[in-house]
Amino acid sequence: MDPPTPYNLVSRPVDFGWIDLLIHKLKAGKHSELVVNEVVLKSEKDWLLLVEWYGPVRVKNNDGNPVLEVDVWPDLISVEMERRGKNVVFQLKRRVMDRDVLENFLTAWRSRRGDYLLNGQRKVVLLLDSLAWNWLSSRSMTFHHPALNLRLRVELIKNHEWGVKVRFCVIGIDPEVGLSFLT
């Protein structure tokens, strides 16, 4: 059984293998806009396998439900699996990047081939704290790859009091852009 598209609810119970496949697809960059997805487990054994494979479990402060958190993109994005009775609720969590993590992210992009950011993705939405955003916005909002005809564009999506939500996009450098009025 294939994992659902990001916003679908699954009407039939699922097992450990189904959830494991979903996590592998998330790590591969598929369904990266998963917001919330709730499934019913076939049996208690499936939750125990998840804990064994992806543990340890932590307890949510507000309601006492057990939670597993799995890194999708280390230090940047994780998926949270919260147990609610027979159900498991998934939520993608973006971690807020500070300046050091942001600089490492940009350095890693420049040192690779440059045609992708993470797991083959050309676009990714990340969260920056205010200091990282101030450092970034005081520079260019476009970074050129040192070896390829590519650049990394940064777009502000939304301001928050704790920082900002931004989109990083790998795009080509087209010398013809802006000159179409000549033809």
Secondary structure, DSSP 8 states (H G I E B T S, - for coil): -----TT---SS-B-HHHHHHHHHHHHTTTTTT--EEEEEBS-HHHHHHHHHHH---EE-TTT--EEEEEEEETTTEEEEEEEETTEEEEEEEE-EE-HHHHHHHHHHHHHS-SS-SBTTBSEEEEEEEHHHHHHHHTS-SEEE-SSSSEEEEEEEEEE-SSEEEEEEEEEE--TTTT-GGG-
